[in-house]
Amino acid sequence: MFGDFDFGEIARSLRYLFATGMAFTLQITALAFVGGMALGTILAMMRLSKLRAVAFVAGGYVNVMRSVPLVLTIFWFYFLAPSFVAWLLGSSDPIQINAFGTSVVAFIIFEAAYFGEIVRTGIQSISQNQVNASLALGMSEAKTMRWVVLPQAIRVMVPVLLTQTVILFQDVSLVYVLSITDFVGAASKIAQRDNRLPEMYLFVAVVYFAICYGLSVLVRYLRRRQQLAAT
């Protein structure tokens, strides 16, 4: 199988793999991170709310999304959401949505549950004494959260957020099931076209390993710095 391994095939495909495939993967990752963090922060605030109904709804959302596979969420939005929206609008035909929009929404909805728990845990890691002191000095709850709690919580959350982002980056490869040309999809097209499966899939594995391992080293470095700062 490896007797006619052709490194030249990889070299000839680099521009397409990175300019098309990896660019798309990074785009989805960035959009899902920004959207997931925004929605996740709202979920975290809801879970910390003193209103039990609000906290219950947010908790239910988080538990449901963390209990189903990501690929199932993608299928929900791609196959079921168009028909559901058409039913709400009273249309007889399913609403047409593109695969890109579907994947972005699916990842945001899914990742928000994980980012929300990271944000909530980060906020809860801040000593209640600091919150009480800020309130005693006349700061409102909103200002206390903005100027006292969040700046410290973000420093605590950064390593975990980076870890979750690495997982998100890896999970984006699941858009392959929608025939989207991400990094894995681009490599698959070349592999099938030129019958070069070993070259393409091995190269994809090496690239993912290099990126994810590099980021994991950064995570360990940040965690060591936090531990040193805490001592």
VEXFIMAR-183289 format. One record per residue (C-alpha): residue number from 1; residue in one letter; chain; x, y, z. Coordinates in nm, 4 decimals. Example, Ala and Ser with C-alpha at 12.3 -4.5 7.8 and 13.67 -1.06 7.14 Angstrom:
BEGIN
1:a:A:1.2300:-0.4500:0.7800
2:s:A:1.3670:-0.1060:0.7140
***
This chain:
BEGIN
1:m:A:0.0000:0.0000:0.0000
2:f:A:0.2880:0.2382:0.0791
3:g:A:0.5164:0.1113:-0.1948
4:d:A:0.4271:0.3945:-0.4344
5:f:A:0.3771:0.6636:-0.1718
6:d:A:0.3974:0.9973:-0.3553
7:f:A:0.5027:1.3028:-0.1541
8:g:A:0.4656:1.5065:-0.4702
9:e:A:0.0889:1.4544:-0.4573
10:i:A:0.0813:1.6290:-0.1212
11:a:A:0.2942:1.9173:-0.2492
12:r:A:0.0742:1.9632:-0.5553
13:s:A:-0.2377:1.9741:-0.3398
14:l:A:-0.1180:2.2132:-0.0673
15:r:A:-0.2780:2.5258:-0.2100
16:y:A:-0.6197:2.3649:-0.2459
17:l:A:-0.5986:2.1915:0.0916
18:f:A:-0.5134:2.5072:0.2831
19:a:A:-0.6623:2.7900:0.0756
20:t:A:-0.9950:2.6092:0.0418
21:g:A:-1.0155:2.3319:0.2989
22:m:A:-0.8281:2.4677:0.6015
23:a:A:-0.9582:2.8209:0.5413
24:f:A:-1.3127:2.6881:0.5620
25:t:A:-1.2354:2.4846:0.8740
26:l:A:-1.0877:2.7895:1.0485
27:q:A:-1.3821:3.0040:0.9392
28:i:A:-1.6341:2.7633:1.0904
29:t:A:-1.4218:2.7329:1.4041
30:a:A:-1.4025:3.1103:1.4486
31:l:A:-1.7733:3.1681:1.3885
32:a:A:-1.8714:2.8828:1.6192
33:f:A:-1.6373:3.0124:1.8901
34:v:A:-1.7704:3.3679:1.8778
35:g:A:-2.1349:3.2606:1.8583
36:g:A:-2.0909:2.9821:2.1107
37:m:A:-1.9212:3.2135:2.3599
38:a:A:-2.1915:3.4784:2.3226
39:l:A:-2.4755:3.2311:2.3698
40:g:A:-2.2783:3.0389:2.6312
41:t:A:-2.2270:3.3545:2.8397
42:i:A:-2.6014:3.4179:2.8332
43:l:A:-2.6630:3.0589:2.9412
44:a:A:-2.4100:3.0959:3.2226
45:m:A:-2.5836:3.4100:3.3492
46:m:A:-2.9176:3.2320:3.3306
47:r:A:-2.7862:2.9328:3.5260
48:l:A:-2.6541:3.1678:3.7945
49:s:A:-2.9825:3.3585:3.8075
50:k:A:-3.1730:3.3704:4.1340
51:l:A:-3.4899:3.2984:3.9376
52:r:A:-3.5336:2.9226:3.9503
53:a:A:-3.7375:2.9052:3.6312
54:v:A:-3.4637:3.0825:3.4350
55:a:A:-3.1919:2.8640:3.5839
56:f:A:-3.3992:2.5517:3.5151
57:v:A:-3.4477:2.6373:3.1465
58:a:A:-3.0770:2.7071:3.0973
59:g:A:-2.9811:2.3925:3.2865
60:g:A:-3.2189:2.1844:3.0759
61:y:A:-3.0706:2.3242:2.7547
62:v:A:-2.7162:2.2495:2.8676
63:n:A:-2.7993:1.8972:2.9794
64:v:A:-2.9807:1.8133:2.6556
65:m:A:-2.7092:1.9481:2.4254
66:r:A:-2.4321:1.7782:2.6201
67:s:A:-2.6160:1.4462:2.6060
68:v:A:-2.6524:1.4143:2.2278
69:p:A:-2.3798:1.3550:1.9663
70:l:A:-2.2700:1.6589:1.7669
71:v:A:-2.3323:1.4807:1.4367
72:l:A:-2.6952:1.4304:1.5396
73:t:A:-2.7292:1.8037:1.6059
74:i:A:-2.5932:1.8732:1.2577
75:f:A:-2.8459:1.6338:1.1066
76:w:A:-3.1276:1.7944:1.3068
77:f:A:-3.0574:2.1359:1.1598
78:y:A:-2.9886:2.0141:0.8078
79:f:A:-3.2770:1.7700:0.7630
80:l:A:-3.5417:1.8615:1.0218
81:a:A:-3.5097:2.2381:1.0747
82:p:A:-3.6201:2.3342:0.7180
83:s:A:-3.9404:2.1316:0.7524
84:f:A:-4.0034:2.2652:1.1043
85:v:A:-3.9599:2.6271:0.9951
86:a:A:-4.1888:2.5653:0.6967
87:w:A:-4.4513:2.4246:0.9338
88:l:A:-4.4269:2.7342:1.1551
89:l:A:-4.4672:2.9597:0.8516
90:g:A:-4.7508:2.7517:0.7080
91:s:A:-4.5536:2.6671:0.3945
92:s:A:-4.6054:2.3404:0.2113
93:d:A:-4.2414:2.3223:0.0999
94:p:A:-3.9372:2.2984:0.3279
95:i:A:-3.7365:2.6175:0.3675
96:q:A:-3.4161:2.6034:0.1645
97:i:A:-3.1020:2.6485:0.3735
98:n:A:-2.7425:2.6006:0.2691
99:a:A:-2.5023:2.3586:0.4295
100:f:A:-2.2724:2.6356:0.5481
101:g:A:-2.5453:2.8148:0.7420
102:t:A:-2.6650:2.4859:0.8844
103:s:A:-2.3230:2.3885:1.0094
104:v:A:-2.2548:2.7288:1.1677
105:v:A:-2.5863:2.7322:1.3542
106:a:A:-2.5483:2.3700:1.4629
107:f:A:-2.2004:2.4289:1.6030
108:i:A:-2.3044:2.7484:1.7832
109:i:A:-2.6059:2.5805:1.9412
110:f:A:-2.4003:2.2771:2.0426
111:e:A:-2.0839:2.4492:2.1639
112:a:A:-2.2774:2.7096:2.3631
113:a:A:-2.3634:2.4402:2.6169
114:y:A:-1.9942:2.3680:2.6772
115:f:A:-1.8767:2.7278:2.6705
116:g:A:-2.1601:2.8197:2.9056
117:e:A:-2.0432:2.5690:3.1645
118:i:A:-1.6868:2.6962:3.1339
119:v:A:-1.8013:3.0549:3.1895
120:r:A:-2.0227:2.9559:3.4809
121:t:A:-1.7421:2.7609:3.6471
122:g:A:-1.5019:3.0494:3.5947
123:i:A:-1.7405:3.2966:3.7560
124:q:A:-1.8062:3.0668:4.0503
125:s:A:-1.4312:3.0258:4.1072
126:i:A:-1.4085:3.3887:4.2202
127:s:A:-1.4333:3.4310:4.5951
128:q:A:-1.7696:3.5506:4.7189
129:n:A:-1.5836:3.7776:4.9600
130:q:A:-1.4687:3.9914:4.6676
131:v:A:-1.8244:4.0219:4.5433
132:n:A:-1.9494:4.1172:4.8884
133:a:A:-1.6712:4.3731:4.9299
134:s:A:-1.7545:4.5332:4.5959
135:l:A:-2.1223:4.5547:4.6830
136:a:A:-2.0344:4.7016:5.0235
137:l:A:-1.8359:4.9745:4.8469
138:g:A:-2.1493:5.0772:4.6593
139:m:A:-2.0929:4.9020:4.3271
140:s:A:-2.3982:4.7561:4.1579
141:e:A:-2.4195:4.3855:4.0780
142:a:A:-2.3682:4.4604:3.7083
143:k:A:-2.0552:4.6697:3.7732
144:t:A:-1.9243:4.4095:4.0164
145:m:A:-1.9626:4.1420:3.7519
146:r:A:-1.8021:4.3573:3.4835
147:w:A:-1.5093:4.5082:3.6736
148:v:A:-1.4361:4.2594:3.9510
149:v:A:-1.5604:3.9096:3.8655
150:l:A:-1.5223:3.8753:3.4870
151:p:A:-1.1622:4.0030:3.4543
152:q:A:-1.0460:3.7430:3.7068
153:a:A:-1.2758:3.4717:3.5749
154:i:A:-1.1447:3.5163:3.2200
155:r:A:-0.7893:3.4472:3.3356
156:v:A:-0.9130:3.1270:3.4984
157:m:A:-1.1140:3.0269:3.1927
158:v:A:-0.8507:3.0843:2.9224
159:p:A:-0.6805:2.7407:2.9391
160:v:A:-1.0139:2.5575:2.9469
161:l:A:-1.1557:2.7732:2.6676
162:l:A:-0.8502:2.7012:2.4582
163:t:A:-0.8904:2.3282:2.5209
164:q:A:-1.2551:2.3424:2.4159
165:t:A:-1.1592:2.5403:2.1064
166:v:A:-0.9139:2.2653:2.0098
167:i:A:-1.1978:2.0138:2.0446
168:l:A:-1.4195:2.2408:1.8343
169:f:A:-1.1500:2.2642:1.5670
170:q:A:-1.1353:1.8846:1.5522
171:d:A:-1.5136:1.8489:1.5510
172:v:A:-1.5518:2.0774:1.2502
173:s:A:-1.4374:1.7817:1.0399
174:l:A:-1.7874:1.6388:1.0956
175:v:A:-1.9243:1.8798:0.8343
176:y:A:-1.7847:1.6248:0.5921
177:v:A:-2.1164:1.4381:0.6336
178:l:A:-2.2870:1.7326:0.4608
179:s:A:-2.0420:1.7116:0.1694
180:i:A:-1.8845:2.0426:0.2687
181:t:A:-1.5276:2.1016:0.1570
182:d:A:-1.3495:2.1529:0.4856
183:f:A:-0.9896:2.0376:0.5333
184:v:A:-1.0888:1.6716:0.5592
185:g:A:-1.3378:1.7048:0.2753
186:a:A:-1.0785:1.8671:0.0483
187:a:A:-0.8302:1.5889:0.1202
188:s:A:-1.0984:1.3274:0.0575
189:k:A:-1.1837:1.4743:-0.2821
190:i:A:-0.8205:1.4665:-0.3898
191:a:A:-0.7724:1.1165:-0.2488
192:q:A:-1.0704:0.9781:-0.4405
193:r:A:-0.9936:1.1685:-0.7596
194:d:A:-0.6291:1.0596:-0.7790
195:n:A:-0.6598:0.7341:-0.5835
196:r:A:-0.4120:0.8633:-0.3258
197:l:A:-0.5828:0.7782:0.0016
198:p:A:-0.2675:0.6993:0.2068
199:e:A:-0.0961:1.0270:0.1146
200:m:A:-0.3943:1.2505:0.1762
201:y:A:-0.5262:1.0984:0.4975
202:l:A:-0.1800:1.0662:0.6491
203:f:A:-0.1110:1.4317:0.5689
204:v:A:-0.4422:1.5350:0.7262
205:a:A:-0.3527:1.3420:1.0418
206:v:A:-0.0091:1.5076:1.0596
207:v:A:-0.1561:1.8573:1.0189
208:y:A:-0.4227:1.8003:1.2843
209:f:A:-0.1636:1.6541:1.5205
210:a:A:0.0769:1.9466:1.4718
211:i:A:-0.1926:2.2099:1.5336
212:c:A:-0.3658:2.0377:1.8241
213:y:A:-0.0467:1.9277:1.9955
214:g:A:0.0967:2.2773:1.9665
215:l:A:-0.2149:2.4240:2.1263
216:s:A:-0.2113:2.1594:2.4008
217:v:A:0.1440:2.2630:2.4884
218:l:A:0.0227:2.6232:2.5141
219:v:A:-0.2612:2.5108:2.7431
220:r:A:-0.0176:2.3333:2.9742
221:y:A:0.2021:2.6424:2.9822
222:l:A:-0.0908:2.8664:3.0772
223:r:A:-0.1992:2.6277:3.3494
224:r:A:0.1515:2.6205:3.4973
225:r:A:0.1535:2.9996:3.5012
226:q:A:-0.1797:3.0025:3.6829
227:q:A:-0.0530:2.7554:3.9401
228:l:A:0.2610:2.9613:3.9987
229:a:A:0.0567:3.2786:4.0285
230:a:A:-0.1715:3.1141:4.2837
231:t:A:0.1193:3.0112:4.5109
***
